[in-house]
Amino acid sequence: MKGVGEEDYNPNPPQLPWTKQKNVKSHYTTTRRHPVQCNQTQTSDTVFVPNTRQSQPTPPLEPKHSSKLVLPTYSHTSNSVSFVSMLLVLLLLVASSSLFTPALSHPVVSDSGLRRPSPANQTFRTGSINKLSGVQVQSYLRKINKPAVKTIQARHFVLDSEFNANVDFLVSPDGDVIDCVVSHLQPAFDHPELKGKKPLEEPDRPKSYNSTDKVGESYQLWADSGESCPQGTVPIRRTGEKDILRASSFQRFGRKPRRHVRRDSSGSGHEHAVVFVNGDQYYGAKASINVWAPRVTDQYEFSLSQIWVISGSFGNDLNTIEAGWQVSPELYGDNYPRFFTYWTTDAYQTTGCYNLLCSGFVQTNNKIAIGAAISPRSSYGSRQFDIGLMVWKDPKHGHWWLEFGNGLLVGYWPAFLFSHLRSHASMVQFGGEIVNSRSRGYHTSTQMGSGQFAEAGSGKASYFRNLQVVDWDNNLLPLTNLHLLADHPNCYDIRQGRNNVWGTYFYYGGPGRNVRCP
């Protein structure tokens, strides 16, 4: 990551022409960024509700629960009650306490053994998941959190864990725990196609690769101490029980909601300010992305800035590769901007995930933790920082590689994960996205970028610079014939420009709710 220095930071860039923006309606969803072509299909789960007309018990913790049961009547002339009758009453009491537990606290169990979410707008709470899905949660954590090696001694703890006992680990200033995991034991190698294999060697970079971006010594909070994982391991942000309990659905933790994607829609509740190119074959994309910490006003909203590499018919076969930074309280539990990746091969239905939360992306670098907070960030009217990202297809093996900064390979998405992207991309997008939940009945105040409109310009509005794509012959080319799109320009907008230092660039973003965005 680089702070923009005097040689390339222009405090007075040339006046930019306004570009008319297309206004597209959007719909609502509860999690992370999708390409501009999105809408959602909703499903409902069935919850069993017992018939309580004859008796209305209170929950089992209430002391007078059994007083509402209809008890048998006995003759006053009887000297005693038979043992059989007493046993029958006891059995009725036990059965009633389990039968009449409130139904909405129990989501339906799927065939996989994981609990499906309750009906729309109901989220899991800490107590209910601990009570109902504790075994599943712990099983998932054991699966996703791989055994770590003893490498970093920022603070020393003896962990009460069957797979990490007596391991030194780093507690990051952002609250993260970073595990150093042997490369071939990371989650990607749970995939049948990768079992028993090891990460690939470095690929060939695109031709005309001449980036001036430099990665500073400190680019993530967890690495501020100067520590890193040893060679042969990769740093992985540990997933905790609290991460799962924050999610709106246990089964869909770390993934986007199932949805269909339309070519002409920004999707449910997702609002964008982006530029894109299409109509050709693309084999990669590159840009430097300004880093800010925008305000996110609702736990189930987010704000992000990223690159999308897209292919497919924009139906259920949509393939995407995505990388950038995001602020997502639901996923991470805070408001730090964090480096993230995502992928899907069926329009976010059953494949793909964030970061390393499933078998997919193969990490090869021991200095970058995907999902970790980025440091430093830009300040209004002060020094600006950005991160260089490049995604491209290795012409030799066909895998899609990710680079951070100047030459720092993060890892790759194996070609076998995809259908359309096994060949090439048909669209590339750059820009910002937020989720507008309208949870208070009006437009969200969640910010995009720096929270300033594009017209604020240098040092105030967020930017992308040096936009490029990779062609069929593995050449990096500057972008031309860009299309601009702002779903709601009164809330978030975008302006494009070009100069000799930043190449093709744009400013984008906004504050969300304001007098013109009610």
N, C-alpha and C positions, 0 to 999 in steps of 0.2 A: 504494500500500500504506500501511497505517496502523498505527501503534502505538496500542493501545487506551488512550485518555486517561482522565482522571478523570471526564469527563462521561458516559462510556459503559462504563467498566470497573468492574464490580461485584465486589469481592473476596469478597463473601459472598452469592452469588446464592441465591434461595429453594431450599429443600429440594425435590428432584425425586422424583416417584413413580417407582418401578421399573416398567418395562413388560416384560411377558413376551416373551421372544425366541424366534423360531422357529429350530430347529436343522436345518440342511440339509447333507447329505453333499457332499463336494467331491472333485475328482479333480485330476490333476497336469498342468501345462503349464509352459512355460519363460519366458513373457514376459507382459507388461503387461496391466493391468486390463481386465476386461470387466464388463458389467452382471451382476447377480446371476443372470441366466438363462443359464447357459452349460454346455456340455459339449464334449468334443473327439472328433473322428474322427481316427484316425491312419492314415497311409499309410506304405508302406515302399518304398524305392528298391532297384532291382536293381543289384548290382555284379558285373562280370565277374571271375571268378577262373580263371586258367588251370590246365590239368591239369598237375600237377607230379609225377606218379607215377614217371616214368622219370628225371627229373632234378630235383634240389632246389637251385637256385642261391640264394646269399645275395643281399642287395640289391646294386645295381650299384656302391656305393661301397666294398664290401669288397674287399680286394686279391686274395683267392683265389676270386673269383666264378667265373671260367672253369674252375677246377680240377674243378668238379662236372659239367662237360659230358662226354658220352660221345664220345670222339674215335675216328676211324677207325683200324683196325689196318693196319700196313704190313709187307711182307715184309722180313726182315733181309738178304736177298740183293740187294735193290735198291740200286743205287749212288746214286740220287737220287729225290727225290719230284717228281712232275710239277707243272708250274705250275698246271694245272687243279685238282689236289688241294689244293694250298696255298690257292688262291683260295676253294675250297669251305669249308675249315676257317675261314678268315677271316670269310666270310659267316655261318657258323654262330655264331661268337663275337659278332658285332655283333647278330644277330637275338636271341640269347638274352638279352643285356643289356637289351633293351627289352621282350621278351615276358614276362619273369619278374619285372618290377617289382612289389612287393606291391600287390595290387589295392585294398585299403582306402584307399590314399592318393589314389585317383582317383575322385571322385564322378562319377556319370553326368551327361553333358551333355544338357540339355534342348534342345528345338527352338529355343528363343529364343536359344541361344548362351550363356546363363548356366548355371552348374553347379548342379544340384540337390544338396541335402544328402545326406550319406551316411546309412546306417541310423540308427534311433533311438539316442539317447544318445551319438552320436559328433559331436564338434564340430570345426570347422575350427581349425587351428593356424596361426600366423604363417607358418611355413616352407612348408606345403603350399599355402596360398592364394597366396603370392608366387610359387611355382614353377608352380602349375597354372592360376591364374586372374589372374595379374598384369595381363594385357591387359584383362580384363573389369573388374577393380577400378579401374584407371586410367580406363577409358572411363566407368564409372559416376561417378567423382569429377568428371570434366570435365563431365558432364551435370548433376549436382546442384549443384555449386559454380559459381555464375554469376559473370561478370566483375564485379569491384568497381571503384568509383571512388576516387580519392585524396582522402580526407576526414579521417581521424583520425590524428594524429601523437603517440600515446602513446609508441610506440617505432617506429623506422624500420628497415625491412628491405628489401633488394632481393631479390625473390622469384625463384627459378629456376622460373618457371612460364610456359607459353605464353600464358595468359590473364590473368595478374596481375602482369606484370613492372613493376618500379618503382612499386608501389602502397604507400602508407602504410597500415598497419592496426594495430588495437589488439589487444594480447595481454592478455586479461582475467586478474585474479588467480586465477580458477578454471581457467586453462589454455586457455580458449576463444579462438579467433580469430574476430572479428566482421567480416564483409564488409558494406559498404554497397553494395547493389545497386539499380540503377535499378528503380523499381517495376514497370514493365511487362516487365522481363526476369527476374523471380523465377520459380521453378519452376512455379507455377500456370499461367503463360501458355504453357507447353509443351502444355497441353491443347488439343485441336482446337477446342473451343467458345470458347476465350478468345484464340486466336492473333489478333494484330492489334488487340486491344482494350486498354483501360486500366482501372484500378481504379475502382469506382463512388464517387460522392459519399456523404456521410454520410446515414444513414437517419434516420427519425423514431424518437425514443425512446418507450418505452411511457408511457402516461399514468400519472399518480400517481407519476411518477419523482421521488423526493425523497431520494436517498441522502445520508447524512451521512459516508460514507467519503471519505477524502482520500488521494491518492497522494503519498508522500513524494518528496523530490528524488532520493533514491537508493533504488531498489527492486530493482536487479539488480547483481551484482558488476561486470559489464563497464562499467557506467555510473557507478561510484563516482568516477571522475576528473572527472565533470561533462560529458564528451564525449557527443555523439550523432551519428547520421547526419544528413546535410543533408535538407532538404525535397526530396521527389521520389524519395527512396531509402528502402529498408527494411533494417534490420540483420538479417543472417542468420548464425547460428552455422555456421562452416565444418565440413564433414564431412571427416575425415581417414582415411587408410588404417588407422590403429589402431582407429578406430571400427568399421570393417567387420570387422577381424580378431577383435575381441572377440565378434562375433555368433555365435550357434549355427548360423546358416545364412546363406550369402552371398545366396542368392536372396530370402530373407525379411527381409533387413536393414531395420530401420525399420518393420516391420509385425508384427502379431500372428500366431500360428500359425493355420492353417486349423482351423475347429472348427464344430460345430453348437451351437446355443444352445437350452436348455430353459427354460421358464418357471419351473420349480420347483427349479432347481439353481444352485449358485454356480459350477460349472464345475471344470475340472481343476486341482486344486492352488490355486485362488484362494479366499481366505477374506475375507469382508466383514463390516463393521459399518456398516449404512446405514439411512436412512429413505427412503421412497418414497411417491408418490401415483400412482394410476391410476384408470381408469374414467371419464375425461373427455377433452376435447380441450385440449392444452396448446401454447402458442405461444412458450414461453420459460421460463427459470428464473434465479434470482438468489440469491446467498448470499455471505457473507464467511467465508473459510476461514483458520483459524489455521495458521501456518507453523512447522514444526519440521524437524529433521534426524534422522529415526529411523534406528536402526542396521539395516543390511541385511547378513546374515551369509553370503550366497552370491552369487556373481557373477551367476547366472541367476535370482535372485529380485528383487523390487522391493517398495517400499511407496509408496502414493499416497493422496492425498485429492482428490476431484474431484466435478464435477457430470456426470451422464449425462442426455441428452435422447434418448428412445428411441421408436421406432415400428416396426411390423411384427408378424409372427405368431410371432416367436421361433423361426423356422425359418431356412432359408438366406436369407430375404429381410430379415433384421433390419437396420434402419438405426439408427445411433447418431451423436451428436455429443457429444464429451467434452472437458472442460477442467479443469485444476487444477494441482497440483504433485505431483512424484514424485521418489523417489530410486531410480535404476536404474543400478547399476554396469555392466551389460552395454551399455546404450545410450549412456551418457555417460562411463564410465570413472572415476567418482568417487562420493562419497556426499553431494554437495550436493543440497538440494531444488531442483528446477528447474520452471519454468513450462512446461506442455506442452499440446498439443491432440492429438486423434485423431478420426478419422471412418471409418465403413465403411457400405456399402450392401448387403452380402451376408454378414453375420455373420462378418466377418474372413477371408473366403476369398480373393478376388482383388482387392478394392478397398480403398482407404484406406491411411493411414499416420500415423505420428507427425509432428507439427510441419510442416515444409516439405520433407519428404523425398520427396514425390511431387507430381504435379500435382493440386491440390485446393484447400486453403485459400489465400485471397488476402489477403496482409497489406497494410494501408494505413498503418500507424504507423511513424514513424522513431525511436521511443524505446524500444520493447519488442522484445527478441529472444526469439522462441519457442525453448525448449530451453535458455535461459541460466539460470544459478543466481540464486535469489532472495536478496536481502539487505535487511534483517537477518532473523534467525530468532528464534523465541521461546526463552526460557530457563526452566528449572524453578524455580518459586517467584519469578520475577522478571518483567520487563516482557514483555508479549505483543504479537505482531504478526500481522496477518492481511491477506489480499488480497481485495478485492471482485471477484467475477466475475459477469457476466450474459451469457446467451445468449438471443437472441430472434429471431423471424422478422419481417423487414421487411414490413409489409403492402403496400407499394407494389410491390416487385420480387420478393418471395418468398424472398430469400436469408436465411441464418441468420448474424447478426452476433455478434461477441464483444467485450465491453467489459471492460477491466481497471481496477479502482479507480473513481474518480469521473469518468466521462465520457471516459476514454481508450480510444478505439476501436482495437482491434488489427487487425481485418479481418473477413472473412466467408467462409462456405462457400457457393458458388453453388448455387442450387436444382437445377440440372440434374444435380448429382452424385447426387441421391437419388431414390428411388421413393416410399416412404411419407411421408418427411419433406418432400416437396414440398407436402403438405397440412398436417399437424400432427403433434405427438407424442402418443403414447398413455400414456406413463409418464415420470416424472421421478424421478431418484434423487440423493441427496446422501450422501457418506460416505467411508469408507476401505476400502482393499483391499490385500492382500499376496499374494505367491506363497509357498506352503509346498512346497518341493521334497523335503523329507525326505531330503536327500542324505546325511545321516549315520545314517539309519535311525530318526530320531525327529523330532518336530515342530520346525520352525525356531525360532530365537530372533530372527528378523526382527521388528522392532517396527512397530506401527501407530500413527500419530499421534505423540504424545509418548513412547510406550512405557509409559504409565500407563493403568490401567483408568479407565472413566468416573467411578467413584465418587471419584476423587482430586479432581475438581472444579476450581475456578477457579485459574489459574496453574500447574496441574500436568497436567491432562488436556487433550487437544486438543479443539477445538470448531468447529462451524459455527454462525453466527448470522444473524438476519434472513433466514430462508428465505422466498422468494416465488416465485410462478409468474405467467406472462403468459397472459391469457385470449384469447378469439377477437376481442375488441374492442381489443386492444393495451393492456389495463390490467394493472398490477402488483398482485397480490393476495397477502395473507399466507396461508401454508399452514395448512390444517386437516385433520383426519382422516388424520394421518400413520400409516403402517405402519412398524414397526421390525423389523429383521432382523439378527441376529448368527449367522453360520453356526456358530461355535465360541465360545460366550460364556465358556468357561473360558480361552480364549486372547486374545480381543478382544471387548469388549462395548460397549454403547451405552445412554445415558439421555437422555430428551427433557425439555424444559422450555419455559416461556414467561414473559416479563416485559415491562415497558413499555420497557426500553432495548434489549434484544436481540431482541425479538419472539419468534418461534418459533426455538428453538435446540436443540442437543444436544451432549453430550460423548461421546466415543468413543475406542476404541483399546485397547492392551494390549501386554504384553511378549512375547507368543508363548509359547515353552516355559517352563513352571513346574510346580510340584508337581501342579497340577490340569490341566495341559495337557502330557502326556508326549510 
